[in-house]
Amino acid sequence: MSAQETEIRKGSCACGSVSYAAQGKPLFSVYCHCTQCQRSDGATFVSTMHYPPSAFSWTYGAEIEPLVENLGGFVLYRCQSCRSCAATQIADSGNWAIRGMQLERDENGKIINWEGVKPTGHIFYGTRVVDVADDLPKWEGHQGNSTKLA
Protein backbone atom coordinates (compact mmCIF):
# COMPACT_ATOMS: atom_id res chain seq x y z
CA MET A 1 0.00 0.00 0.00
CA SER A 2 1.20 3.48 -0.82
CA ALA A 3 1.47 6.26 1.76
CA GLN A 4 -1.46 8.03 0.10
CA GLU A 5 -3.68 4.93 0.51
CA THR A 6 -2.93 4.66 4.23
CA GLU A 7 -2.83 8.36 5.09
CA ILE A 8 -5.35 9.40 7.73
CA ARG A 9 -7.05 12.78 7.35
CA LYS A 10 -8.51 14.26 10.52
CA GLY A 11 -11.19 16.90 10.77
CA SER A 12 -13.68 18.36 13.20
CA CYS A 13 -16.64 20.65 13.65
CA ALA A 14 -16.01 24.34 14.39
CA CYS A 15 -15.73 23.94 18.18
CA GLY A 16 -13.87 20.60 18.12
CA SER A 17 -16.50 18.68 20.11
CA VAL A 18 -16.96 16.26 17.22
CA SER A 19 -14.14 14.83 15.12
CA TYR A 20 -13.63 12.24 12.42
CA ALA A 21 -10.96 10.49 10.41
CA ALA A 22 -10.91 9.49 6.74
CA GLN A 23 -8.35 7.04 5.44
CA GLY A 24 -6.68 7.12 2.04
CA LYS A 25 -7.31 9.06 -1.09
CA PRO A 26 -10.87 10.38 -1.55
CA LEU A 27 -13.10 8.93 -4.26
CA PHE A 28 -13.21 12.49 -5.60
CA SER A 29 -12.64 16.02 -4.38
CA VAL A 30 -14.48 19.01 -5.84
CA TYR A 31 -15.78 22.48 -5.17
CA CYS A 32 -19.56 22.13 -4.87
CA HIS A 33 -21.86 25.00 -5.82
CA CYS A 34 -25.19 23.16 -5.25
CA THR A 35 -27.98 24.94 -3.46
CA GLN A 36 -27.99 22.35 -0.64
CA CYS A 37 -24.35 23.12 0.21
CA GLN A 38 -24.98 26.85 -0.09
CA ARG A 39 -27.92 26.66 2.32
CA SER A 40 -26.48 24.19 4.83
CA ASP A 41 -23.07 25.85 5.06
CA GLY A 42 -24.01 29.47 4.38
CA ALA A 43 -21.22 29.65 1.81
CA THR A 44 -21.09 30.42 -1.88
CA PHE A 45 -19.43 27.01 -2.45
CA VAL A 46 -17.61 24.39 -0.43
CA SER A 47 -14.62 22.13 -0.87
CA THR A 48 -15.94 18.59 -0.47
CA MET A 49 -14.27 15.23 -0.70
CA HIS A 50 -16.09 11.91 -0.74
CA TYR A 51 -14.98 8.71 0.97
CA PRO A 52 -16.49 5.20 1.00
CA PRO A 53 -18.12 4.13 4.29
CA SER A 54 -15.19 1.83 5.10
CA ALA A 55 -12.74 4.77 5.05
CA PHE A 56 -14.71 7.08 7.39
CA SER A 57 -15.04 6.94 11.19
CA TRP A 58 -16.11 9.21 14.00
CA THR A 59 -13.21 9.65 16.42
CA TYR A 60 -14.79 11.77 19.14
CA GLY A 61 -18.12 13.17 20.12
CA ALA A 62 -21.29 11.67 21.44
CA GLU A 63 -22.91 14.97 20.47
CA ILE A 64 -23.43 13.90 16.85
CA GLU A 65 -26.99 14.14 15.66
CA PRO A 66 -28.25 13.79 12.13
CA LEU A 67 -30.16 16.75 10.82
CA VAL A 68 -33.79 15.70 10.80
CA GLU A 69 -34.56 16.98 7.32
CA ASN A 70 -33.32 15.05 4.33
CA LEU A 71 -31.72 17.40 1.82
CA GLY A 72 -32.35 15.56 -1.43
CA GLY A 73 -30.66 12.32 -0.42
CA PHE A 74 -28.13 13.82 2.00
CA VAL A 75 -28.10 13.49 5.79
CA LEU A 76 -26.13 16.21 7.54
CA TYR A 77 -24.46 15.39 10.86
CA ARG A 78 -24.20 18.46 13.07
CA CYS A 79 -22.49 19.12 16.39
CA GLN A 80 -25.01 19.81 19.16
CA SER A 81 -22.68 22.45 20.63
CA CYS A 82 -21.70 24.65 17.67
CA ARG A 83 -24.30 23.32 15.18
CA SER A 84 -21.75 23.20 12.35
CA CYS A 85 -22.02 20.35 9.89
CA ALA A 86 -19.30 17.84 10.73
CA ALA A 87 -19.97 15.48 7.80
CA THR A 88 -22.65 14.47 5.31
CA GLN A 89 -23.71 10.97 4.38
CA ILE A 90 -25.06 10.36 0.87
CA ALA A 91 -28.16 8.18 1.20
CA ASP A 92 -27.96 6.12 -2.00
CA SER A 93 -24.26 5.19 -1.80
CA GLY A 94 -23.56 5.44 1.93
CA ASN A 95 -20.46 7.48 1.07
CA TRP A 96 -19.33 10.24 3.41
CA ALA A 97 -18.63 13.81 2.30
CA ILE A 98 -16.29 15.90 4.41
CA ARG A 99 -15.43 19.55 3.97
CA GLY A 100 -11.89 20.60 3.18
CA MET A 101 -12.22 23.64 5.42
CA GLN A 102 -12.57 21.37 8.47
CA LEU A 103 -9.41 19.33 7.94
CA GLU A 104 -6.52 19.44 10.37
CA ARG A 105 -4.11 22.34 9.81
CA ASP A 106 -0.43 22.94 10.50
CA GLU A 107 1.06 25.67 12.69
CA ASN A 108 0.76 28.16 9.78
CA GLY A 109 -2.96 27.50 9.31
CA LYS A 110 -2.48 25.47 6.11
CA ILE A 111 -4.44 22.25 5.59
CA ILE A 112 -2.07 19.34 6.12
CA ASN A 113 -1.19 17.56 2.86
CA TRP A 114 -3.69 19.65 0.86
CA GLU A 115 -2.06 18.55 -2.41
CA GLY A 116 -3.41 15.04 -1.90
CA VAL A 117 -7.04 16.13 -1.57
CA LYS A 118 -7.40 19.48 -3.27
CA PRO A 119 -10.39 19.76 -5.62
CA THR A 120 -10.05 18.77 -9.26
CA GLY A 121 -13.17 20.54 -10.54
CA HIS A 122 -16.38 22.43 -9.81
CA ILE A 123 -19.79 20.72 -9.70
CA PHE A 124 -23.26 22.26 -9.90
CA TYR A 125 -21.59 25.34 -11.36
CA GLY A 126 -24.90 26.23 -13.01
CA THR A 127 -26.26 27.31 -9.60
CA ARG A 128 -23.13 29.22 -8.61
CA VAL A 129 -23.37 32.48 -6.73
CA VAL A 130 -19.98 33.76 -7.93
CA ASP A 131 -17.81 33.09 -10.96
CA VAL A 132 -14.52 31.37 -10.17
CA ALA A 133 -11.57 32.24 -12.39
CA ASP A 134 -9.44 29.10 -12.25
CA ASP A 135 -8.44 26.44 -14.76
CA LEU A 136 -10.46 23.61 -13.21
CA PRO A 137 -13.29 22.04 -15.23
CA LYS A 138 -16.77 23.27 -14.36
CA TRP A 139 -19.81 20.99 -14.62
CA GLU A 140 -23.54 21.78 -14.71
CA GLY A 141 -24.20 18.90 -12.30
CA HIS A 142 -22.06 15.96 -11.27
CA GLN A 143 -18.55 15.72 -12.73
CA GLY A 144 -18.51 13.56 -15.85
CA ASN A 145 -22.30 13.00 -15.77
CA SER A 146 -23.50 16.42 -16.91
CA THR A 147 -22.70 19.19 -19.34
CA LYS A 148 -19.21 20.61 -19.00
CA LEU A 149 -19.55 24.41 -18.84
CA ALA A 150 -15.91 25.44 -18.95
N, C-alpha and C positions, 0 to 999 in steps of 0.2 A: 504494500500500500504506500502511496505517495504521501508526503507531508500534507498536501492540500486535502487529501481524502480523510485524513485523521485529525485535521485541525479542528479545534473546538472554538466556536464563536460564542461569546457571552453577551447578554444584553439584559436590560431591565426597564421597568416603568420609570416615570419621571422622579419619583421619590425613593426608588430602590427597594420598596417593600416586596416587590415581586420580581423574580429574575428567571432567566431561562438559558439554555445552552442549545446550540445547533452544531452538529458535527458534519464536517466535510464541505465540499463545494455545493452551493445551492443549485437546485434544478434550473433556475433562472433568476436573474436580478435585473430589475427595470425601474424606471421612474413611472409611477402610475398617476394618471390624470383623471381617473374615473370619479364620478360624482359621489360614490360611496366613500372613497378615501378623502375627498375634499370635505365632506360633511362630518365624517367620524373623527378626522384629525384636525379640522379647521385650518388646513393648509392648501395651497394652490396645487401641489402635487407631492407625492411621497416617494422615497426610495424604498422599494420592497424587494425582498428576496424570499423565494419559496423553497421549502425543504420537505422531503417526504416525512410521514409520521415517525418512522424509525430513527430519524436523525434529530428529532426535536424532543426536549424534555424540560419540564419546570424544575428549577433548582432551588427555589426558595419562595415561600409565600402562600400561606393558607388563605390569603385574602383574595384569591382569584375568583372572579365570578363572570360567567358568560353574560354578555349583554342580552337582555331578553328578546329584543327584536332581531329578526333575521334580515340582514341586509342583502337580499338577492342571492342567497346561497353562501353567505359569510357569517360566521359567528365571531364577534369581537370579545376578547377576554380583557377585562378592565381591572385595574387595581381598585380596591374599595377605599383606599386612603386618598390617592391623588386623582383617581378616575381616568388616568391615561390608559390608552389601549396598549397592553403589553404584547399581544400577538393576536393573529386572526387565523381561524381554521376554516378552510374551504370545504363546504359540506359534501360536494360530489366526489372529491378525490381524497379528502382527509388530510391533505397537505397543510402545512403551517406557513403562514406569511409573517415575516418579522420585518421591522422597519430599520433601515440602515442608521437612522438618527439615534437609535437606542443602543447601538452596539458599544462595547467597551472601548474606551479611549486611552491614549497614552498621556504622559505628563504634559504634552503640548496641546492637548485637546483634539488630536487627530484620531480618527477611527483606526484601531489596530488592524493591520494587514488589509486595508481598504482595497488595494489592487486586486485581491482575490475575490472580492464580492461586489465591486462597483458595477453599477448598471450598464447594460449593453444596448439599451434602447428606451423608447418612450411608448407606453401603451395608453389607449383611450385618449389619444392626443386630440381627437375631434371634440372632446368636451373640456379642453384646456381653458384655464383662466388667463394664462400668460403664454406668450410665445417664448420658446427656449432656443437660443442661438448656439447650438452645438452640432457636432457632426454625427450624432447618433441617429439611427433610423427611428422614424416616428410612425406609429400604426394607429389606424382608426379605432381598432378594438384590440384583441389579443395579438401579440407578436406572431407573425407567420400565418395567422388565421383570419386576417382582415386586410383591408386595403392599406398599402403603404403610402403614407402622405408625403414623406420627405426622406 
